[in-house]
Amino acid sequence: MAVWALGLNHHTAPLDLRGRFAFAVDRLAPTLDALRQFHARQPEAAILSTCNRTEVYCASDAPQIDRTLSWLASAGDVPADALRQHAYVLQDDQAARHAFRVASGLDSMVLGEAQILGQMKNAVRAADSAGALGVTLNQLFQRSFAVAKQVRSSTEIGAHSISMAAAAVRLAGQLFEDLAQIRVLFVGAGEMIELCATHFAAHSPKSLAIANRTLERGEKLAARFGAEGLRLAELPERLHEFDAVVSCTASQLPIIGLGAVERALKKRRHRPLFMVDLAVPRDIEPEVRQLDDVYLYTVDDLAQVVQTAHASRQAAVAQAEAIIDAGVRSFVHWLDQRSPTSGVVPLIQKINAQADAWRAAELARARKRLAKGEDIDAVLEALSRGLTQKMLHGALAELHSADGEHRDQTSHTLSRIFLRSRQA
């Protein structure tokens, strides 16, 4: 059985290109059907689509990667060659490793963030409802969820910031008791603001707004987070509405001055105002820091917070990767067992068929005895003994007939099969 993943994310593709491959969860059923119909042999399939990534996972008796790439390019209305420049293709163990890392938050903009796990579970439910999720992909994703759970419970992967944006959220959390109750304003619409918006949006604040010199670009980014789009010219009159302001533009001069902040504080009746200036040169006049009730942090301030968490972060990542390695080996072993050349699946099928035949024979015998009016308890006792004897006969005969080294091997094997402890 072949497994492959084809996708593009914030590491490999710009925002505008990623936007061409956004698939709504409530439209995944017809999308998955079109994807499967496009292939010569319909594969198992699932699609994970978020603001930061679109990934197609497939499984079939043989890989059909070119067909998958052609379908995705067509769905996004871009040439296949253009998509290929920004897409990654992963097979078998590498596809599993990637899925496990995504579920665990190791491949996210926000290291260890939990939102992606919920998004992946929604994608799997959608694929299952659409009838596109088979045994192989179901195993892949269920193991992904199990690995992610182990990573979160065994490491501190979600406890340490890895970026300026994450550090900004951490500092805001120290000032505000509940980030879900604050209003956040982002100034600018570049990659850093997108990253900051991703971090803050994960805490579901009361409202988000994005102010940008070009309203269209700001509104485009705002739409991804359910935020309001503003013009920069509106800032002086709207600044007092926000509890947190994060700014990062390419302006050569400050765009938020001391006077504007003083007026905003007066309208806020001196409720605290959290401000982060990630721009170089500054977006916010440095004198703002001297105002009471203003908590202003620069890019240098945040760098210190990030550096403090560095050692703990690296240890957590190393622990998470070790857990993922073990999960990948286990999945690959399971996948190998299902290979037609392994002989394991046919053997399992034969064992199940033999057990069903024994069960049917003993049930038939029990029904005859019950029809004759025999005692129910005696019939049940005979049925259980009959099944037990049939199940053990071959193993015990093999043990009695073996000698020397073969007997030791047989004893060890039978002990593992019949005497292994089972958890309740």
Secondary structure, 3 states (H helix, E strand, C coil): CEEEEEEEECCCCCHHHHHCCCCCHHHHHHHHHHHHHHCCCCCEEEEEECCCEEEEEEEECCCCHHHHHHHHHHHHCCCHHHHHHHCEEEEHHHHHHHHHHHHCCCCCCCCCCCHHHHHHHHHHHHHHHCCCCCHHHHHHHHHHHHHHHHHHHHCCCCCCCCCHHHHHHHHHHHHCCCHHHCEEEEECCCHHHHHHHHHHHCCCCCEEEEEECCHHHHHHHHHHHCCEEEEHHHHHHHHHHCCEEEECCCCCCCCECHHHHHHHHHHCCCCCEEEEECCCCCCECHHHHHCCCEEEEEHHHHHHHHHHCHHHHHHHHHHHHHHHHHHHHHHHHHHHHCCCCCCHHHHHHHHHHHHHHHHHHHHHHHHHHHHCCCCHHHHHHHHHHHHHHHHHHHHHHHHHHCCHHHHHHHHHHHHHHHCCCCCC
